[in-house]
Amino acid sequence: MGRMRINCVIVGFALLALMVASALRVPAQSNANAGQGSAEQQLVILDTDIGDDIDDAFALALLLQSPEVKLLGITTAYGDTELRARLVDRYLQAVGRADIPVTAGAQTPHSNVFSQEAYASQAPAREHPGSIKFLLDQIRAHPGQITLIAIGPLKNVQVAIGRDPATFRQLKRVVMMGGSVYRGYDGGKPAESNQAPSPEWNIRCDPAGAQALLASGVPVFMMPLDSTQIRLSQDQLGTILSHGSPLTDQLTLLYHQWTGAESWKMPTLYDPMAVTYAIRPELCPTQPTHLEVDEKGFTRPGPGEPNAQVCLRSNENGFAEFLLGRLLNDATH
């Protein structure tokens, strides 16, 4: 009997010790998870006209380096969308992310130069799934959860709205690079030079797409020329291009095809600001604005209920610090 009582006491002390140890471990585990960014990832689809200018390639790199985001897929827009999709295929394969679906959007007439065609042409030719079906299927699978980051002309958006406006309205939001509200293309001049508003490329190529989006009922967050004409210093750009990771190697290849024979051509990083806003919105604060889009691609503010949240000025130093910090981190998510 005495032996049984002693055994009971021993077991009791053991259970108490386990409870105390467990209680002590819980906060430490919670803190560790918090430090690893255990918050639920944003579901994102990227709609891009990658292959002409170089900023789309930087925007995709930033997404791939951002653990806050789960990239559901990439849809290509404008012109030869199949060739653009092949560019993305090669890019993702090179960085070990061939698991991300790549689809080709609606093909359109185009007159611009596909500066990175040689890079794209080295990827195996294949028939890509259609972007419109992919986009609508993903929205149906994740209603109210998907952020569409649109950094090209809005033809895919226009077609998707026309095909199924009710499903399109189930997007969580659209974050887009496009428009020119109070400031036009600056040609490398400082923001204070007050260049007159001008038809911005993405809107000018498909004004009807922008009109459809602003009337769709989906929350729109617009990063126009006013806040996206950001250029890194030569030292900052050189640090990225000489870094030597699989990701920055792709940026280096694409950069040199974009520049051709011109040395140290400094890119304007319009599109990465849209990605940045989706992750770090404090770097580009927005204000509610009513915008009208005309047939020439002007995006003019005016009276009426706000139909977009517009960033008119960004934190350029904060953006550069954020971009470099992510691109120089060798972990691809």
C-alpha positions in Angstrom: 0.0 0.0 0.0 2.8 2.4 0.9 4.6 1.6 -2.3 1.4 2.3 -4.3 1.1 5.7 -2.5 4.7 6.6 -3.3 4.2 5.6 -7.0 1.1 7.8 -7.2 3.1 10.7 -5.8 5.9 10.2 -8.3 3.4 10.0 -11.2 1.7 13.2 -9.9 5.0 15.1 -9.8 5.8 13.8 -13.3 2.5 15.0 -14.7 2.9 18.4 -13.0 6.4 18.7 -14.4 5.1 18.0 -17.9 2.3 20.6 -17.5 4.8 23.2 -16.4 7.2 22.4 -19.2 4.4 22.6 -21.7 3.2 25.9 -20.4 6.7 27.3 -20.6 7.1 26.1 -24.2 3.9 27.6 -25.6 4.9 31.3 -25.6 8.4 30.4 -27.0 6.8 28.5 -29.8 4.3 31.2 -30.6 7.1 33.8 -30.7 9.1 31.6 -33.0 6.1 31.3 -35.4 5.5 35.0 -35.3 9.1 35.6 -36.2 8.8 33.3 -39.2 5.8 35.2 -40.6 3.1 32.6 -39.8 0.3 35.0 -40.8 -1.9 33.7 -43.6 -0.4 34.4 -47.1 -2.1 36.7 -49.6 -3.4 34.8 -52.6 -2.2 36.7 -55.7 -2.4 36.4 -59.5 0.0 38.5 -61.5 -1.2 39.8 -64.9 1.9 41.1 -66.9 3.1 42.2 -70.3 6.6 41.0 -69.4 9.2 41.1 -72.1 9.1 44.7 -73.4 10.3 47.0 -70.6 12.4 45.5 -67.8 10.3 46.5 -64.8 7.9 43.5 -65.1 10.9 41.2 -64.5 11.7 43.1 -61.4 8.1 43.0 -60.2 8.0 39.2 -60.7 11.3 38.8 -58.8 9.9 40.8 -55.9 6.8 38.6 -55.7 8.9 35.4 -55.7 11.0 36.8 -52.8 8.0 37.7 -50.7 6.8 35.1 -48.2 3.7 37.1 -47.5 2.4 36.1 -50.9 1.2 32.8 -52.4 1.4 33.3 -56.2 -1.4 31.2 -57.6 -0.4 31.9 -61.2 0.8 34.3 -63.9 -1.3 35.5 -66.8 0.3 37.2 -69.7 -1.2 40.2 -71.4 -0.9 42.2 -74.7 0.6 41.4 -78.0 2.2 37.9 -78.4 1.0 36.5 -75.1 2.3 33.0 -75.9 5.9 34.3 -76.3 5.5 36.2 -73.1 4.4 33.0 -71.4 7.5 31.2 -72.7 9.6 33.9 -71.1 7.9 33.3 -67.8 8.4 29.6 -68.2 12.2 30.0 -68.6 12.4 32.5 -65.7 10.5 30.2 -63.3 12.4 27.1 -64.3 15.7 28.9 -63.7 14.7 29.9 -60.2 13.2 26.6 -59.2 9.5 27.7 -59.3 8.2 25.8 -62.3 5.3 24.8 -60.0 3.6 28.2 -60.6 1.0 28.0 -63.4 1.6 30.1 -66.5 -1.2 31.0 -68.8 -1.4 33.0 -72.1 -3.9 35.9 -72.3 -5.9 37.3 -75.2 -3.6 38.2 -78.1 -3.8 41.7 -79.3 -2.3 43.8 -82.1 0.9 45.6 -81.0 3.5 47.8 -82.4 6.1 47.8 -79.6 9.4 46.0 -79.6 9.6 42.7 -77.6 13.1 43.5 -76.3 13.6 40.2 -74.5 12.4 37.9 -77.3 15.7 36.0 -77.5 15.5 35.0 -73.9 11.8 33.9 -74.4 12.6 32.0 -77.6 15.0 29.7 -75.8 12.2 28.2 -73.7 10.5 25.2 -75.2 7.4 26.1 -77.2 4.2 24.8 -75.7 0.5 25.6 -75.8 -0.4 27.4 -72.6 -3.8 27.3 -70.9 -6.0 30.4 -71.5 -5.6 33.2 -68.9 -9.3 34.2 -68.8 -10.5 30.8 -67.8 -7.7 30.4 -65.3 -8.5 33.7 -63.7 -12.2 33.1 -63.4 -11.7 29.5 -62.2 -9.3 30.7 -59.4 -11.7 33.4 -58.3 -14.5 30.8 -58.0 -12.2 28.6 -56.0 -11.2 31.4 -53.7 -14.0 33.9 -53.6 -13.2 37.2 -51.9 -9.6 36.2 -51.3 -7.5 36.9 -54.4 -5.5 40.1 -55.1 -5.0 40.6 -58.9 -1.8 42.6 -59.5 -2.2 44.0 -63.0 1.0 45.5 -64.4 0.2 45.5 -68.2 -2.6 46.6 -70.5 -5.9 45.5 -69.1 -7.2 43.3 -72.0 -7.5 40.2 -69.8 -9.4 42.1 -67.2 -11.7 43.5 -69.9 -12.5 40.1 -71.4 -13.0 38.5 -67.9 -15.4 41.1 -66.9 -17.3 40.8 -70.2 -17.5 37.0 -69.8 -18.5 36.7 -66.2 -18.9 40.1 -64.3 -20.4 38.4 -61.2 -17.4 36.1 -60.7 -15.0 38.9 -61.4 -16.6 41.0 -58.6 -15.5 38.3 -56.2 -11.9 39.4 -56.4 -10.7 40.8 -53.2 -9.1 43.7 -55.0 -7.1 44.8 -58.0 -3.7 46.5 -57.4 -2.6 48.0 -60.7 0.2 50.0 -62.2 -1.4 52.5 -64.6 -2.6 56.0 -65.2 -1.3 59.5 -65.0 -3.3 61.8 -62.7 -1.3 64.9 -62.1 2.1 63.9 -63.4 3.1 62.6 -66.8 6.2 60.8 -68.0 9.1 62.7 -66.6 11.9 61.7 -68.9 14.3 61.3 -66.0 13.5 64.8 -64.5 12.7 65.1 -60.8 9.0 64.9 -59.7 9.1 68.6 -58.9 9.4 69.4 -62.6 5.6 68.9 -62.8 5.3 67.2 -66.2 1.8 67.5 -67.5 -0.4 64.4 -67.3 -0.1 62.1 -70.3 -1.8 58.9 -71.5 0.1 56.2 -69.6 1.1 53.1 -71.6 -1.0 50.4 -69.9 -4.1 52.5 -70.1 -3.4 53.9 -73.5 -3.1 50.4 -75.0 -6.6 49.4 -73.7 -8.7 52.3 -72.4 -11.8 50.1 -72.5 -10.2 47.7 -70.1 -9.5 50.5 -67.6 -13.1 51.8 -68.0 -14.5 48.3 -67.4 -12.3 47.8 -64.3 -13.3 51.1 -62.7 -17.0 50.3 -63.2 -16.7 46.6 -62.1 -17.4 47.1 -58.4 -14.1 45.5 -57.4 -11.9 47.7 -55.1 -9.1 49.2 -57.3 -5.8 50.4 -56.0 -3.9 52.4 -58.6 -0.2 53.2 -58.7 0.0 55.8 -61.5 3.0 57.7 -63.0 2.7 60.1 -60.2 4.2 57.6 -57.7 6.0 54.9 -59.8 8.7 56.7 -61.7 11.4 55.4 -59.5 15.0 54.7 -60.5 17.7 53.0 -58.5 21.2 54.5 -58.3 23.9 52.9 -60.6 25.4 51.4 -57.4 22.1 49.8 -56.3 21.4 48.4 -59.8 25.0 47.1 -60.0 24.7 45.4 -56.7 21.6 43.5 -57.9 23.0 42.5 -61.3 26.3 41.3 -59.8 24.7 39.4 -56.9 25.0 36.0 -58.6 21.9 34.2 -57.3 19.7 32.2 -59.7 17.1 35.0 -59.5 19.3 38.0 -60.0 21.1 36.1 -62.9 17.7 36.1 -64.7 17.3 39.8 -64.1 20.9 40.3 -65.4 20.2 38.4 -68.6 16.9 40.2 -69.2 18.4 43.6 -68.4 21.2 43.3 -70.9 18.7 42.2 -73.6 16.6 45.2 -72.8 19.5 47.7 -73.0 21.0 46.2 -76.1 24.3 48.0 -76.7 23.5 50.9 -74.4 25.5 50.6 -71.2 24.1 51.4 -67.8 20.6 52.3 -69.0 18.7 53.0 -65.8 15.3 51.3 -65.7 12.2 53.0 -64.3 10.7 50.6 -61.8 7.0 51.4 -62.4 5.6 47.9 -61.9 7.4 46.8 -58.7 5.6 49.6 -56.9 2.3 47.8 -57.5 3.8 44.6 -56.0 5.2 46.7 -53.1 1.8 48.2 -52.4 0.3 44.8 -52.0 2.9 43.9 -49.4 3.9 47.2 -47.8 1.0 49.6 -48.4 2.5 52.3 -46.1 5.2 52.9 -48.8 2.6 54.2 -51.2 -0.4 55.7 -49.2 -3.5 56.1 -51.3 -6.5 58.5 -51.3 -10.0 57.9 -52.6 -10.4 59.4 -56.1 -13.0 59.5 -58.9 -11.3 58.9 -62.2 -12.6 59.2 -65.8 -10.8 57.3 -68.6 -11.1 58.7 -72.1 -10.5 57.0 -75.4 -7.0 58.4 -75.6 -6.0 56.8 -72.3 -6.1 59.9 -70.1 -7.1 59.2 -66.4 -8.6 62.5 -65.2 -9.7 63.1 -61.7 -13.1 64.7 -61.2 -16.3 64.9 -59.2 -18.3 61.9 -58.3 -18.1 58.8 -56.0 -14.5 57.5 -55.7 -13.9 54.5 -58.0 -10.2 54.0 -57.0 -7.7 54.4 -54.3 -4.8 56.3 -55.9 -1.2 56.7 -54.7 0.1 60.1 -55.8 3.4 60.0 -54.0 5.5 57.1 -52.8 8.3 56.7 -50.3 11.1 56.2 -52.9 13.9 55.5 -50.4 11.7 53.1 -48.5 10.9 51.3 -51.7 14.5 51.0 -52.8 15.5 49.6 -49.4 12.6 47.1 -49.5 13.4 46.0 -53.1 17.1 45.5 -52.5 16.5 43.7 -49.2 14.2 41.2 -50.9 16.2 40.7 -54.1 19.5 40.2 -52.3 18.0 37.5 -50.0 18.9 34.2 -51.7 15.9 32.3 -50.4 13.3 32.1 -53.2 9.8 31.4 -51.8 
